[in-house]
Amino acid sequence: MSTIGYHHLEQVAKVCLVGPDASAVAKKLCQTIYTAIVDHGESINSCKALVKYLFKEQTVIALDEFVGEHKGDNRKIDFYLLNDRFPINEAPVDSVISWAQLNPDQRYLRLASIISPVVVQNEQEMNRWSDIALKIIDKAPDKAAVIDALSSHLCPNSWSGSRATIIEGRRSLAKALFQHSDPIVVEQARVLDARLHEWAEGEAERERSRSRNLDERFE
């Protein structure tokens, strides 16, 4: 489907996909997008705004069709759609948690792998847990596994300035959990803090190495 086609669908969605009566249309639309990406290699840039709108207004249907356990492990959906600007973070937190509670052993861990764990303001990631991340940590039956999954998104894949500095700054997220009421969360937070420090140190060494190599080229 062309960019124009998705833009047209987005405009239609804003009129037609609000409220429970629109569930059948929303489900069909999610299935169409899913098939276009997975089976036909459709470009996803053209439908990102539409997917965000679906997660916001038809949360449970979007979760079922893009994230539900019956979909299995689909890396195309995760990499190109769910982990790009994290549309699930647009969904109402309480609706996401209610959905996860229907199958907590699987769904909380799945959500932890495809949400943004940090607050995003003006397209900038802040060193503060997102509301959905904190709720998942509190509610998940396997808190250690959930925190481990969330940690995979704490090292940026695109950045400006020093990546080592950014990763080191993310240690404040781990430290924010040091006073949590659950000792498992505290223990895992300390593991995360040590891991982030190790990652930051490794990245800092790579940055110094690149700087030395660059200096040597100009000598």
N, C-alpha and C positions, 0 to 999 in steps of 0.2 A: 504494500500500500504506500502511496506517495506521501510526502510531507504535507501536501495540501489536503489529502484525504484524512490524515490523522488530525490536522488542525480543524477540519470540518467536524469530525467526530467529537473533538474536545468541546466545540461550541454546542453541539447537540447534547452532549453529556451534561453540561451545566444547566440545561433546561429539563432534561428527561430523567436523569439518574439521581434524583434526590428523593429519599423516602423509600419505604418498603415495597411499594407497588412497582418500583423499577428494578427489582431484583433479577427477574428473568433476563431483561435486556443487559443489565450489568454483567451477569454471568456469561452470556454469549459474547459480549465485547471482550471480557478478560480471556476467554478461550480463543478468540480470534487473534488477539495480540500474542498470546502464548504460542500458538501454532505458527504464526508468522515469524517469530523469533527462532523457535527451536527447529522447526521443520523446513523453513524456507529461507533462513538467513536474512530476514528482514532487518534493515537498519533500525536501531532503537532510538537514535537521537530524535527522530520525528515523533515519537509517542511518549516521551518521558513525562511531559506535562499532563497528558491524559492519564497515565498510570498513577501519578501522584493524586490526581483528582479522584480516581477510583478508590484508592486507599483511604482517602479522606471521607468520601461520601458513602461508599459501599464497602466498608472495612472488612466485614466478615467474608463477603463473597470474594474480594480481592485476595484476602489471606488464603482462603480455600483454593482458589484457582492458580495462584502464583507460588504459594508457600506450603500448602497442605502436604502432609506426609505421603499421600497417595501419588504425589508428583515425583517422589524419589529425589535423587541427587542430580540436579540438572545444572551443570556449570555455566551453560550459556545464560540461563535466567539469572543465576546468582551474580555472575561477573558483569554481564552487560546491562542488566536491568536493576536488580535489587541492591547491588553494591555500588551503583553509580548514583550518587546524590541521595541514596537511601530513602526511597519513597515511602517505606513503612513508617519512617519518623513523622510523616504527615498525618498519620492515622490517629484518632483519639486513643489515648493510652489505655483508658478503661476498657474500650472495646477490644483492643489487642490482648489485654490480660484475660478478659473473659473468654476469648477464643482459645488462648493457651491453656486455660484451666480445664478445657475439655479433654486434653491429652497432655498433661503437664510433663510427663517423662520425656516425651519427644519434642513437644512444641517450644518449650522454653529454650532448649539448647539450639534448636533450629533458628529461632528468632535472634538469639545472641550472635549468630554468625552472619546475620544480614541486616542489622540495624547499625546506625551510627551511635557509638557509645558516648560521644561528646556532643555538647551543645554547639550548633552552628549559627553564627550571627553574621549577616551580610556576607555570606559565603566564606566566612573565616571560622575555622574550628577553634573552640575555646577549651581551656584546660578545666572543664567542668562536666561531670556526668550528665547525660541527657536524662530526662524524666523516665523515658521508657527503659533505659539501661538500669536505673536504680530500682524500678519496679520489678524487672526481671530478676535482678539479684535477690531482692527480698522474697519473691514468690517461688522461684525455681526450687525443685526438690534436690537437684544436684548443683549446689551453688559453686563448688570448685570448678566443675566443668564449664559452667556458664561464664565465670570470670575469665577462665582460660580462653574461651571462644571470643569474648569481647576484646581481649588483649590483642587479638590478631589485627584489629583495626586501629591500634594506637600508634603504629609506625606509618607515617604518611607515605603514599606512593607518588605524590606530587607535592612540591613545596618550593618556597623561596627562602633564601638565606641558608642557615646551617641546619641540616636535618638532625644532627646530634643534639643541638640546643632544643629543638622541638621535642625530641624524644625524652630528653632529660626533664623538660617541663611537664611532660605527661606523668611524671612520678607523683605530682600533686593529686592525681586521680586515685592512685593506690593509697596514698597517705590519708585521703578523705575517708577511707573505709577502715582505718585503724581503730576507730572507736565504735564500730558496728556492734550491735548486740549479739550477733551470731559469731561464735569463736571460729567457725569454719571460714566465714567471710574474712575475718581478721587475719587468719593464717594465710589464706590465699592472697590477700592484699599484700602481705609482706613478701610472698613469693613473687608477685607481680612487680613490686617496687624493685626488688633485686634484679629481676629480669630486665626491666626498663633501664636500670643503671648500666647493666652489662651491654645491652644493645646500644645505648648512647655512647659508652666508652669505645665500643667497636667501630661505630660510625665516625666518632671523632678521630680515631686513628686513620681511618680511610680518608677522611677529609684532609688531614695533615699530609698523608702520603700523596694525595692528588696535588696539593699545594706545592710540595717539594718538587714533584715531577714537572709541574708547570714552570716553576722558577728555573729549573735546570734547562729547560728548553730555550729560555731567553738569556742564558748566560753566554 
